[in-house]
Amino acid sequence: MSLCVLHCVLLHGRSSTMDYQELNEDGELWLVYEGLKQANRLLESQLQSQKRSHENEAEALRGEIQSLKEENNRQQQLLAQNLQLPPEARIEASLQHEITRLTNENLDLMEQLEKQDKTVRKLKKQLKVFAKKIGELEVGQMENISPGQIIDEPIRPVNIPRKEKDFQGMLEYKREDEQKLVKNLILELKPRGVAVNLIPGLPAYILFMCVRHADYLNDDQKVRSLLTSTINSIKKVLKKRGDDFETVSFWLSNTCRFLHCLKQYSGEEGFMKHNTSRQNEHCLTNFDLAEYRQVLSDLAIQIYQQLVRVLENILQPMIGKTSVPEHHIRLPASEASGTCVLWEHKVVKSPQD
């Protein structure tokens, strides 16, 4: 088929079916023409897409340039103002500007973090849905597989998701195990290992969880026995290792923490006003431990006084004896004669001074 025929078709557009049949009985020319039109439409759509993308990028760049111009103008104004200020005020203004800038950056980062958290939660939900669908498909495939094939195929490990549990913050223990609990938690506990490797207030938290469980069971004897054993054991440890700074400071911290837990979750309005609704759900419900709180408060004061004495014993040898060397003081014996008498005066300060 010659180029003249193709040119004729392009000039006249869609003519009658008879014309195309005269040009090409097999219809190949029409197919070529339709292919060219589709290619043109595809190229046009790609050009439009690239044009829109370019316009969006240009708009974003113009916005960025505008923001940079505004920031540049603001920096120039700030610089001009700072140059007119005295040095101290200039430093303060610079610090204030830096604080403002960092605050804005932190807000932007927090916003990005919130978006990422939303994305993560969304992806987790999608992952759970996909995992469920995959599990259903695997079950369907297993139903269609013969028993012989199941024996031959190796078993692949399956990820078992853990259900979220609402922990009550209680620790159950048997009454006959109370002495073991107190022994391991107070009497034989090494403060350095807990403070370095675990939470420093861990004994106080564990004891309070045991108290909460006894309160939940409404077992007054269990509560009374546990609190009495705890207080007596702390006193016994401090009596045995009362000169050790780590032991005394450790049990001062845990006694105060235990006391604060009993106050915070006592159920009294004065201690509940700073709690969250979730924390108020964990308050004691059956017993009023105000008397034991007073005993623990007195014990904390005693431990504090003991800690002060330990510190005095540690610091006292480090304090050297201060003294003033011998020196001579000339005092006038007679203003009329103008003579002076030499006095030898020794001043020595005692360690108490």
C-alpha positions in Angstrom: 0.0 0.0 0.0 1.5 3.3 -1.0 1.9 6.4 1.1 -0.5 8.3 -1.1 -3.3 6.0 -0.1 -2.5 6.5 3.6 -2.4 10.2 3.1 -5.8 10.1 1.4 -7.3 8.2 4.4 -5.9 10.7 6.9 -7.3 13.6 4.9 -10.8 12.3 4.4 -11.2 10.7 7.9 -13.9 8.1 8.3 -15.5 7.6 4.9 -17.8 4.9 3.9 -17.1 1.2 4.4 -16.9 0.8 0.6 -14.0 3.4 0.4 -12.0 1.4 2.9 -12.7 -1.8 1.2 -11.6 -0.3 -2.1 -8.3 0.9 -0.5 -7.6 -2.3 1.4 -9.9 -5.3 1.1 -8.4 -6.9 4.2 -8.9 -3.9 6.5 -5.3 -3.6 7.5 -5.2 0.1 6.8 -8.1 0.7 9.1 -6.4 -1.3 11.9 -3.2 0.8 11.4 -5.2 4.0 11.6 -7.0 2.9 14.8 -3.7 1.9 16.3 -2.2 5.3 15.5 -5.2 7.0 17.2 -4.8 4.9 20.3 -1.1 5.6 20.4 -1.9 9.4 20.1 -4.4 9.2 22.9 -2.0 7.3 25.1 0.8 9.9 24.4 -1.6 12.7 25.1 -2.7 11.3 28.4 0.9 10.8 29.4 1.7 14.3 28.5 -1.3 15.6 30.5 -0.2 13.5 33.5 3.4 14.8 33.2 2.1 18.4 32.8 -0.1 18.1 36.0 2.8 16.5 37.9 5.1 19.3 36.7 2.6 22.0 37.7 2.2 20.4 41.2 6.0 20.3 41.7 6.3 23.9 40.4 3.5 25.0 42.8 5.2 23.2 45.7 8.5 24.8 44.8 6.9 28.3 44.6 5.4 27.8 48.0 8.8 26.7 49.4 10.5 29.7 47.8 7.9 32.0 49.3 8.3 30.5 52.8 12.1 30.8 52.4 11.7 34.5 51.4 9.5 35.1 54.4 12.0 33.4 56.7 14.8 35.3 55.2 13.0 38.6 55.7 12.2 37.7 59.2 15.8 36.7 59.9 17.0 40.0 58.5 14.6 42.0 60.6 15.6 40.0 63.7 19.3 40.6 62.9 18.7 44.3 62.4 16.9 44.5 65.7 19.6 42.5 67.5 22.3 44.8 66.2 20.6 47.7 67.9 20.3 46.0 71.2 23.0 45.8 73.9 25.1 42.6 74.1 23.1 41.0 77.0 19.7 41.7 75.4 21.1 40.5 72.1 22.0 37.1 73.6 18.6 36.9 75.2 16.8 37.7 72.0 18.9 35.1 70.1 18.0 32.5 72.7 14.4 33.3 72.5 14.4 33.1 68.8 16.1 29.7 68.9 13.6 28.4 71.5 10.8 29.5 69.2 12.3 27.8 66.2 12.9 24.6 68.1 9.3 24.7 69.5 8.0 25.0 65.9 10.2 22.1 64.8 9.0 20.0 67.7 5.4 20.7 66.8 6.0 19.7 63.2 7.7 16.5 64.3 4.9 15.7 66.7 2.4 16.1 63.9 4.5 13.8 61.7 4.7 11.3 64.5 0.9 11.3 64.9 0.5 10.7 61.2 3.0 7.8 61.3 1.2 6.3 64.3 -2.1 6.5 62.4 -0.4 4.8 59.5 1.0 2.1 61.7 -2.3 1.4 63.3 -4.0 1.2 59.9 -1.3 -1.2 58.6 -1.6 -3.3 61.7 -5.4 -3.6 61.1 -4.8 -4.5 57.5 -2.2 -7.1 58.5 -4.6 -8.7 60.9 -7.3 -8.8 58.1 -4.8 -10.4 55.7 -3.5 -12.8 58.3 -7.1 -13.9 58.9 -7.8 -14.3 55.2 -4.6 -16.3 54.8 -5.6 -18.5 57.7 -9.0 -19.2 56.1 -7.3 -20.0 52.8 -4.9 -22.4 54.4 -7.8 -24.1 56.2 -9.6 -24.4 52.9 -6.6 -25.9 51.2 -6.1 -28.3 54.1 -9.6 -29.6 53.6 -8.9 -30.3 49.9 -5.6 -32.2 50.6 -5.6 -35.9 51.1 -4.3 -37.4 54.4 -1.3 -38.9 52.6 -0.2 -35.5 51.3 -0.6 -34.0 54.8 1.8 -36.6 56.3 4.4 -36.0 53.6 4.4 -32.2 53.7 6.5 -30.5 56.5 4.6 -28.4 59.0 5.4 -24.7 58.7 5.5 -22.6 61.9 2.4 -20.5 62.4 2.4 -17.1 64.1 0.0 -17.2 67.0 -1.1 -13.7 68.0 -1.4 -13.0 71.7 -4.6 -11.6 72.9 -4.5 -8.3 74.7 -5.2 -8.7 78.4 -6.3 -6.1 80.9 -4.0 -6.6 83.9 -5.4 -5.8 87.3 -2.2 -5.0 89.0 -2.5 -7.7 91.7 -0.1 -10.4 92.8 -1.6 -13.6 94.3 0.3 -15.5 97.0 -0.6 -18.2 99.5 -0.7 -17.3 103.2 1.8 -20.0 104.0 4.3 -18.4 101.5 4.2 -15.0 103.2 7.5 -15.6 105.1 9.2 -16.7 101.9 7.9 -13.6 100.2 9.2 -11.3 102.9 12.5 -13.2 103.1 13.3 -12.9 99.4 11.8 -9.4 99.0 13.2 -7.7 102.1 15.5 -9.7 104.3 17.9 -11.2 101.7 17.5 -8.6 99.0 20.6 -6.9 97.7 19.9 -3.3 97.0 22.6 -2.8 94.4 21.3 -5.6 92.2 17.8 -4.2 92.2 18.8 -0.6 91.7 21.1 -1.3 88.8 19.4 -4.2 87.0 15.7 -3.6 87.9 13.4 -0.8 89.0 14.7 0.7 92.3 11.2 0.8 93.8 10.4 -2.8 92.7 9.9 -4.2 96.3 7.4 -1.5 97.1 5.4 -2.2 94.0 5.3 -5.9 94.6 4.2 -5.5 98.2 1.5 -3.2 97.1 0.2 -5.6 94.5 0.1 -8.3 97.2 -1.9 -5.9 99.4 -4.3 -5.2 96.6 -5.0 -8.9 96.1 -5.6 -9.4 99.8 -8.0 -6.4 99.7 -9.7 -7.9 96.6 -10.3 -11.1 98.6 -11.5 -9.1 101.5 -9.1 -11.0 103.8 -8.3 -8.7 106.7 -6.0 -11.2 108.4 -3.9 -11.5 105.3 -3.6 -7.7 104.9 -2.7 -7.2 108.6 -0.2 -10.1 108.6 1.5 -8.9 105.4 1.8 -5.2 106.5 3.1 -6.2 110.0 5.7 -8.6 108.5 6.8 -5.9 106.0 7.3 -3.2 108.7 9.1 -5.6 111.1 11.3 -7.0 108.3 12.4 -3.5 107.2 13.2 -2.6 110.8 15.2 -5.8 111.1 17.2 -5.1 108.0 18.0 -1.6 109.1 19.0 -2.8 112.5 21.4 -5.4 111.0 22.9 -3.2 108.2 22.1 0.2 109.6 25.6 1.6 108.9 25.4 0.7 105.1 24.5 3.8 103.1 23.1 1.8 100.1 20.8 -0.3 102.4 19.4 2.6 104.3 18.8 4.8 101.3 17.3 1.9 99.4 14.8 1.1 102.1 14.0 4.8 102.6 13.1 5.0 98.9 11.0 1.9 99.0 9.2 2.8 102.3 8.2 6.2 100.8 7.1 4.5 97.6 5.0 1.9 99.4 3.5 4.7 101.5 2.7 6.8 98.5 1.0 3.8 96.8 -1.1 3.2 99.8 -2.1 6.9 99.7 -2.7 7.2 96.0 -4.9 4.1 95.8 -6.5 4.4 99.2 -9.8 5.6 97.7 -9.8 8.9 99.6 -10.7 12.0 97.5 -7.7 14.0 98.7 -5.4 11.5 97.2 -7.5 10.6 94.1 -7.8 14.0 92.5 -4.6 13.6 90.5 -5.3 10.0 89.4 -6.6 9.0 86.0 -9.9 7.1 85.7 -7.9 3.9 85.1 -5.9 4.4 88.2 -9.0 5.0 90.3 -10.3 1.6 89.2 -7.3 0.1 91.1 -8.1 1.7 94.4 -8.6 -0.4 97.5 -12.2 -1.3 98.1 -12.6 -3.1 101.4 -10.1 -1.7 104.0 -9.0 1.6 105.3 -5.3 1.5 106.0 -4.9 4.9 107.5 -3.3 3.6 110.7 -0.7 1.6 108.8 0.0 4.6 106.6 0.8 6.5 109.8 3.1 3.7 111.0 4.9 3.7 107.6 5.2 7.5 107.7 6.9 7.3 111.2 9.1 4.5 109.9 10.2 6.7 106.9 11.1 9.5 109.2 13.2 7.2 111.4 15.0 5.8 108.3 15.6 9.4 107.1 17.2 10.3 110.5 19.3 7.1 110.4 20.4 8.0 106.8 21.5 11.5 108.1 23.6 9.8 110.8 25.2 7.5 108.3 26.1 10.4 106.1 27.6 12.3 109.1 29.7 9.2 109.9 30.9 9.1 106.3 31.6 12.8 105.9 33.1 13.5 109.3 36.5 11.9 108.6 36.7 13.9 105.4 36.4 17.2 107.2 39.9 18.3 108.2 40.8 20.2 111.3 41.0 23.9 110.5 43.6 26.0 112.4 45.2 29.4 112.3 49.0 29.4 112.6 50.8 31.5 115.2 51.1 35.1 114.3 52.2 38.3 116.1 50.0 41.2 116.8 51.6 44.6 117.6 49.5 46.6 120.0 50.3 50.2 121.0 51.5 50.5 124.6 51.3 54.2 124.8 50.2 56.8 122.3 52.3 59.5 123.9 55.5 57.7 123.8 54.8 56.0 120.4 56.4 52.8 121.6 54.9 49.4 120.8 54.8 46.2 122.7 55.2 42.9 120.9 52.4 40.4 121.8 52.6 36.8 120.9 49.1 35.4 120.3 48.2 31.9 119.4 44.8 31.1 118.0 43.7 27.5 117.5 40.2 26.6 116.5 38.6 23.5 117.7 37.0 21.1 115.2 33.6 22.1 116.6 34.2 25.7 115.3 
